[in-house]
Amino acid sequence: MKLFRIPAFACLVAALPIAAAADPMDVTPLSIVSAEATHEFSVEVADDAEEISFGLMERESMDADKGMLFDFNPPREPNMYMKNTLIPLDMLFIAADGHVEMIARNTVPGSLRTISPGVPVRAVLELKGGLAAELGIQPGDTVQHPLFGNVEAPAE
């Protein structure tokens, strides 16, 4: 059997397109104003087709103060699912003005069942499963984030 040596620079060049495709998502602060309190989170913003379709797949855990915000601009009726998602999630379906239309609580990891609010929404916020109930977050509460025009974007 013959062994071939591949120069180190060839491995680096071959890896470049993969590294470029793995750009990190923007992480921004987000607040949810409920009847009980204001809850603060740090969220990744998924705003292109690849980020939206991959979402939180393959993540093994998520801290209670973290989440992912899916930006569906222009608003549309999304069909979410849990394929390849390893942790239960709460999905908050959010109107263009920032109010919560519907919450899908403790979605089932790995499920192919579609989850939809039945109306067009601007965004979906995914949080750790069970957190919305624990914090008293309900439909009608307000999500504050620059995406909804109800808070200024943080200075860079």
Contacts in CASP RR format, 6 or more apart in sequence:
PFRMAT RR
TARGET T0000
AUTHOR 0000-0000-0000
METHOD contacts of the structure
MODEL  1
MKLFRIPAFACLVAALPIAAAADPMDVTPLSIVSAEATHEFSVEVADDAE
EISFGLMERESMDADKGMLFDFNPPREPNMYMKNTLIPLDMLFIAADGHV
EMIARNTVPGSLRTISPGVPVRAVLELKGGLAAELGIQPGDTVQHPLFGN
VEAPAE
21 50 0 8 1.000
25 44 0 8 1.000
25 45 0 8 1.000
25 46 0 8 1.000
25 47 0 8 1.000
25 51 0 8 1.000
25 68 0 8 1.000
26 44 0 8 1.000
26 45 0 8 1.000
26 47 0 8 1.000
27 42 0 8 1.000
27 43 0 8 1.000
27 44 0 8 1.000
27 45 0 8 1.000
28 42 0 8 1.000
28 43 0 8 1.000
28 45 0 8 1.000
28 69 0 8 1.000
28 145 0 8 1.000
28 146 0 8 1.000
28 153 0 8 1.000
28 154 0 8 1.000
29 40 0 8 1.000
29 41 0 8 1.000
29 42 0 8 1.000
29 43 0 8 1.000
29 145 0 8 1.000
29 154 0 8 1.000
30 40 0 8 1.000
30 41 0 8 1.000
30 42 0 8 1.000
30 43 0 8 1.000
30 69 0 8 1.000
30 125 0 8 1.000
30 143 0 8 1.000
30 144 0 8 1.000
30 145 0 8 1.000
31 38 0 8 1.000
31 39 0 8 1.000
31 40 0 8 1.000
31 41 0 8 1.000
31 143 0 8 1.000
31 144 0 8 1.000
31 145 0 8 1.000
31 151 0 8 1.000
32 38 0 8 1.000
32 39 0 8 1.000
32 41 0 8 1.000
32 92 0 8 1.000
32 100 0 8 1.000
32 135 0 8 1.000
32 137 0 8 1.000
32 141 0 8 1.000
32 142 0 8 1.000
32 143 0 8 1.000
32 144 0 8 1.000
33 141 0 8 1.000
33 142 0 8 1.000
33 143 0 8 1.000
33 144 0 8 1.000
34 135 0 8 1.000
34 136 0 8 1.000
34 137 0 8 1.000
34 138 0 8 1.000
34 141 0 8 1.000
35 136 0 8 1.000
35 138 0 8 1.000
35 141 0 8 1.000
36 135 0 8 1.000
36 136 0 8 1.000
37 135 0 8 1.000
39 135 0 8 1.000
39 137 0 8 1.000
40 65 0 8 1.000
41 65 0 8 1.000
41 66 0 8 1.000
41 67 0 8 1.000
41 127 0 8 1.000
42 65 0 8 1.000
42 66 0 8 1.000
42 67 0 8 1.000
43 66 0 8 1.000
43 67 0 8 1.000
43 68 0 8 1.000
43 69 0 8 1.000
43 125 0 8 1.000
43 145 0 8 1.000
44 66 0 8 1.000
44 67 0 8 1.000
44 68 0 8 1.000
44 69 0 8 1.000
45 68 0 8 1.000
45 69 0 8 1.000
45 71 0 8 1.000
45 147 0 8 1.000
46 52 0 8 1.000
46 54 0 8 1.000
46 55 0 8 1.000
46 68 0 8 1.000
46 69 0 8 1.000
46 70 0 8 1.000
46 71 0 8 1.000
47 70 0 8 1.000
47 71 0 8 1.000
47 73 0 8 1.000
52 70 0 8 1.000
52 71 0 8 1.000
52 72 0 8 1.000
55 68 0 8 1.000
55 70 0 8 1.000
55 126 0 8 1.000
56 62 0 8 1.000
56 67 0 8 1.000
56 68 0 8 1.000
56 85 0 8 1.000
56 87 0 8 1.000
56 89 0 8 1.000
56 126 0 8 1.000
57 83 0 8 1.000
57 84 0 8 1.000
57 85 0 8 1.000
57 86 0 8 1.000
58 84 0 8 1.000
58 85 0 8 1.000
58 86 0 8 1.000
59 85 0 8 1.000
59 86 0 8 1.000
59 87 0 8 1.000
60 86 0 8 1.000
60 87 0 8 1.000
61 87 0 8 1.000
62 87 0 8 1.000
62 89 0 8 1.000
62 127 0 8 1.000
62 128 0 8 1.000
63 128 0 8 1.000
64 128 0 8 1.000
64 131 0 8 1.000
66 128 0 8 1.000
67 125 0 8 1.000
67 126 0 8 1.000
67 127 0 8 1.000
67 128 0 8 1.000
68 125 0 8 1.000
68 126 0 8 1.000
69 123 0 8 1.000
69 124 0 8 1.000
69 125 0 8 1.000
69 126 0 8 1.000
69 145 0 8 1.000
69 147 0 8 1.000
70 78 0 8 1.000
70 123 0 8 1.000
70 124 0 8 1.000
70 125 0 8 1.000
70 126 0 8 1.000
71 122 0 8 1.000
71 123 0 8 1.000
71 147 0 8 1.000
72 78 0 8 1.000
72 121 0 8 1.000
72 122 0 8 1.000
72 123 0 8 1.000
72 124 0 8 1.000
73 122 0 8 1.000
73 147 0 8 1.000
75 95 0 8 1.000
75 96 0 8 1.000
75 120 0 8 1.000
75 121 0 8 1.000
75 122 0 8 1.000
76 120 0 8 1.000
76 121 0 8 1.000
77 116 0 8 1.000
77 117 0 8 1.000
77 118 0 8 1.000
77 119 0 8 1.000
77 120 0 8 1.000
77 121 0 8 1.000
78 93 0 8 1.000
78 116 0 8 1.000
78 117 0 8 1.000
78 121 0 8 1.000
78 124 0 8 1.000
79 114 0 8 1.000
79 115 0 8 1.000
79 116 0 8 1.000
80 91 0 8 1.000
80 104 0 8 1.000
80 107 0 8 1.000
80 114 0 8 1.000
80 115 0 8 1.000
80 116 0 8 1.000
80 124 0 8 1.000
81 111 0 8 1.000
81 112 0 8 1.000
81 113 0 8 1.000
81 114 0 8 1.000
81 115 0 8 1.000
82 89 0 8 1.000
82 107 0 8 1.000
82 108 0 8 1.000
82 109 0 8 1.000
82 110 0 8 1.000
82 111 0 8 1.000
82 112 0 8 1.000
82 113 0 8 1.000
82 115 0 8 1.000
83 110 0 8 1.000
83 111 0 8 1.000
83 112 0 8 1.000
84 110 0 8 1.000
85 107 0 8 1.000
85 109 0 8 1.000
85 110 0 8 1.000
86 109 0 8 1.000
86 110 0 8 1.000
87 109 0 8 1.000
87 128 0 8 1.000
87 129 0 8 1.000
88 106 0 8 1.000
88 107 0 8 1.000
88 108 0 8 1.000
88 109 0 8 1.000
88 128 0 8 1.000
88 129 0 8 1.000
88 130 0 8 1.000
89 106 0 8 1.000
89 107 0 8 1.000
89 126 0 8 1.000
89 127 0 8 1.000
89 128 0 8 1.000
89 129 0 8 1.000
90 103 0 8 1.000
90 104 0 8 1.000
90 105 0 8 1.000
90 106 0 8 1.000
90 107 0 8 1.000
90 126 0 8 1.000
90 127 0 8 1.000
90 128 0 8 1.000
90 129 0 8 1.000
90 130 0 8 1.000
90 131 0 8 1.000
90 132 0 8 1.000
90 133 0 8 1.000
90 137 0 8 1.000
91 103 0 8 1.000
91 104 0 8 1.000
91 107 0 8 1.000
91 115 0 8 1.000
91 124 0 8 1.000
91 125 0 8 1.000
91 126 0 8 1.000
92 100 0 8 1.000
92 102 0 8 1.000
92 103 0 8 1.000
92 124 0 8 1.000
92 125 0 8 1.000
92 126 0 8 1.000
92 127 0 8 1.000
92 132 0 8 1.000
92 137 0 8 1.000
92 143 0 8 1.000
93 100 0 8 1.000
93 101 0 8 1.000
93 102 0 8 1.000
93 103 0 8 1.000
93 104 0 8 1.000
93 117 0 8 1.000
93 121 0 8 1.000
93 124 0 8 1.000
94 100 0 8 1.000
94 101 0 8 1.000
94 121 0 8 1.000
94 122 0 8 1.000
94 123 0 8 1.000
94 124 0 8 1.000
94 125 0 8 1.000
94 143 0 8 1.000
94 148 0 8 1.000
95 101 0 8 1.000
95 121 0 8 1.000
95 122 0 8 1.000
96 121 0 8 1.000
96 122 0 8 1.000
96 148 0 8 1.000
97 148 0 8 1.000
97 150 0 8 1.000
98 122 0 8 1.000
98 123 0 8 1.000
98 142 0 8 1.000
98 143 0 8 1.000
98 144 0 8 1.000
98 145 0 8 1.000
98 148 0 8 1.000
98 150 0 8 1.000
99 140 0 8 1.000
99 141 0 8 1.000
99 142 0 8 1.000
99 143 0 8 1.000
100 137 0 8 1.000
100 138 0 8 1.000
100 139 0 8 1.000
100 140 0 8 1.000
100 141 0 8 1.000
100 142 0 8 1.000
100 143 0 8 1.000
101 117 0 8 1.000
101 119 0 8 1.000
101 121 0 8 1.000
101 139 0 8 1.000
101 140 0 8 1.000
102 117 0 8 1.000
102 118 0 8 1.000
102 139 0 8 1.000
103 132 0 8 1.000
103 137 0 8 1.000
103 138 0 8 1.000
103 139 0 8 1.000
104 115 0 8 1.000
105 129 0 8 1.000
105 130 0 8 1.000
105 132 0 8 1.000
105 133 0 8 1.000
106 129 0 8 1.000
106 130 0 8 1.000
107 115 0 8 1.000
107 129 0 8 1.000
122 147 0 8 1.000
122 148 0 8 1.000
123 143 0 8 1.000
123 147 0 8 1.000
123 148 0 8 1.000
125 143 0 8 1.000
131 137 0 8 1.000
132 138 0 8 1.000
142 150 0 8 1.000
144 150 0 8 1.000
144 151 0 8 1.000
145 151 0 8 1.000
146 152 0 8 1.000
146 153 0 8 1.000
146 154 0 8 1.000
END
